[in-house]
């Protein structure tokens, strides 16, 4: 922190600022946070978001690969039981929504669900713990929840959007995809109006997908920060119930993102 005794607004602003690497218009290339980071522009990288996204992704791959390589057909251990429950849960949801043959969808759904869950789970770490360690290492800003960064959530949602466009064209062809956008819901004689409605609806999918996850995680982050500003004894009274409630939010938001991803890709495969 810039001062030993920050004001409430400084404390909140600090905890909501990412460690950013980019080109500052005055100082050149380097690391910054807060307003200086905003001035770096579009190509600046949120280092903390990238770091924790990669760490959780690598942990997910390592954990599931470890379980898969040591799986037994007899009585499984607790870890194998847990992974099998997660895989079966995702597989059941995919089979109930997606009725086409595509070997990519189920692994994609599993990756989306577990990866987002792990990133959301970082929110349960006390808000001052990791930033304090980072400050002791000389890092002024260190925000640990990637899904509380709109760049991460929109990055994932626009990746899903790219798959929607790809499979829409692959399954229906360019002409079929354009006809789907142009001739519904009001018929070919109102083509401009149809096109406007369908394009707006198409673009709304990734935007709503990313903003929904970001909004819930960002709001939860603010509540934890506000609780951390209260006297210590009040923090325990409020933070424990809120953390327990937030466990449900963490799982629910990962589930919603996964289900909508599968639904949108199922729609991309359907010709109507």
Beta strands, then each sheet from edge to edge (+ up, - down):
strand 1: 20-24
strand 2: 28-32
strand 3: 45-46
sheet 1: 2+ 1- 3+
end
